[in-house]
Amino acid sequence: MKELEELRRQIDSIDEKIVELLAQRMRIVSQVGNVKRRLNQPLTDEKREEQVRLRWMSLAQKNGLPETMVDSLLNLIFLYSKIFEINPSFLKKVVVVGYGGMAKSLVSLFKLSSHEVIVTGRDPYKAEKLAKEFGYAYMDPAQASRWGEFVILALPPSGVLSDFVKGVFPHFSGKVVMDISSSKQAVYGYLEKASSEHGFSYVSVHPLFGPYLYPVGEKIAVIPSKTTKDVDEVIEFWRNCGLVPVKTTLEAHEKAMALVQVLPHFYMLGLSRSLEKLRKEFDVDFTQFETTNFREIYKVVKRVNELKSVILEIQEMNPFSREVRKAGMGELENLFHELDGEKK
Ligand SMILES: C=C(O[C@@H]1C=C(C(=O)O)C=C[C@H]1O)C(=O)O
């Protein structure tokens, strides 16, 4: 017991040094950012990253550490370096309307990249609670919208279409307004029209990740509209938050989501139901026998069930849903007959 405690004390003291050194590295990275801005150079320097990587690899080899470990650590360090290099003059006043999982995920990113943030929403208490968690403040929706430069509608489509948001439209004038819905069908045309009536710049975005904290390195789809003034500024903003922006069109986005969300979710819901049905029929607890593949698959099945309301909403709203589900069914049937045929 004593021996374990002593070893853990040593680990704690080393961890302290690692964190201090990382902080020191990030402070210098931030100075590099200043120099690059003065010299008008891009923040990412792939050649330099390659040199750093080679140097780490050789140091790791000398010290008996696996290359894969160095690789993962460096990927993370490079990612965060970009955030620490951010142009302070690029920092934005961001209003987050909403306090759900995705609102929280985005606020955590904004915090990481030092943007100024106000959280607002229909329920002031819930909005204030989220704001305070990250050291930010609440303002009422009208006041917040006048204060902000970027307004993020982190709401489900029903929220975007509500009278609550409609009432705030007049205060969006001159701002950049973004929705984050995964299915754009209901909201895109509506917000585009509102933006031209109320004089705001509308850009639709879709974070391609779930409601997790600090989703650095994940992708975000960016869909300009007729009223989008400066899409490059928006792309730069999301890049500076540590995300990877993917510029696209409404149609390409909906088609891609039909393949990336509608079809896999459809299969997963079907799999979930079949498993439940067969579990009863066979009277067997399959979870005791899970294999490596099954464990991964079942994790997804469970997540899909947890997010069922959002998932059903996407099934309902994506304009290509029916077509994609039909194709999916057809292929399952083909497969069924093929496999049946092989048996005979
Ligand atoms: C810090 C720099 O900026 C970026 C971050 C790097 C790093 O973390 O080592 C390396 C290259 C750049 O992409 C730099 O150019 O030195």
The ligand as a Tripos MOL2 file, in Angstrom:
@<TRIPOS>MOLECULE
LIG
   16    16     1     0     0
SMALL
NO_CHARGES

@<TRIPOS>ATOM
      1 C1          3.5100   27.3980  -33.2100 C.2       1 LIG1
      2 C2          3.4390   27.4010  -34.5470 C.2       1 LIG1
      3 O1          2.2290   27.3010  -35.2270 O.3       1 LIG1
      4 C3          1.6140   26.0600  -35.5160 C.3       1 LIG1
      5 C4          1.7830   25.1340  -34.3830 C.2       1 LIG1
      6 C5          2.8890   24.3430  -34.3030 C.2       1 LIG1
      7 C6          3.2610   23.6780  -33.0110 C.2       1 LIG1
      8 O2          2.4010   23.5640  -32.1530 O.co2     1 LIG1
      9 O3          4.4140   23.2780  -32.8490 O.co2     1 LIG1
     10 C7          3.6890   24.1680  -35.4510 C.2       1 LIG1
     11 C8          3.3780   24.7380  -36.6440 C.2       1 LIG1
     12 C9          2.1980   25.5780  -36.8380 C.3       1 LIG1
     13 O4          1.2260   24.8720  -37.5830 O.3       1 LIG1
     14 C10         4.6600   27.5450  -35.3780 C.2       1 LIG1
     15 O5          4.5210   27.8380  -36.5730 O.co2     1 LIG1
     16 O6          5.7510   27.3870  -34.8360 O.co2     1 LIG1
@<TRIPOS>BOND
     1     1     2 2
     2     2     3 1
     3     2    14 1
     4     3     4 1
     5     4     5 1
     6     4    12 1
     7     5     6 2
     8     6     7 1
     9     6    10 1
    10     7     8 2
    11     7     9 1
    12    10    11 2
    13    11    12 1
    14    12    13 1
    15    14    15 2
    16    14    16 1
@<TRIPOS>SUBSTRUCTURE
     1 LIG1         1 GROUP 0 **** ****
